[in-house]
Amino acid sequence: MRCAGTPVLMLFDIITRVFYLRFVHDPEITEAPTIVFVPLYQYPREPRVQISDGNYSYSPETQTLEFYHNASAGKVDMCCSVLQCVAVCCSV
């Protein structure tokens, strides 16, 4: 993982295959995305993604998710799952 800030919370539930990341944006990083490894073993189809702002792109070839968020955002949340992110996930 490469993060455009400081991770403050990272969770993965092996049973539900929900991955959650919260980080505080580094204002000195203006162009670089946050990159998360999304293994095909856990996510054989494109994962469902919920983000607090911005946009993302998923590449099954490299098994990565690139997350571009608003530079003005302080706290940033991202959630990946096989089915869908539960509301509790992004309200931690």
HELIX and SHEET records of a PDB file:
HELIX    1   1 CYS A   89  SER A   91  5                                   3    
SHEET    1   A 4 GLY A   5  ASP A  13  0                                        
SHEET    2   A 4 VAL A  18  HIS A  25 -1                                        
SHEET    3   A 4 LYS A  75  SER A  81 -1                                        
SHEET    4   A 4 ARG A  48  ILE A  51 -1                                        
SHEET    1   B 3 THR A  34  PHE A  37  0                                        
SHEET    2   B 3 THR A  64  TYR A  68 -1                                        
SHEET    3   B 3 ASN A  55  SER A  59 -1                                        
END                                                                             
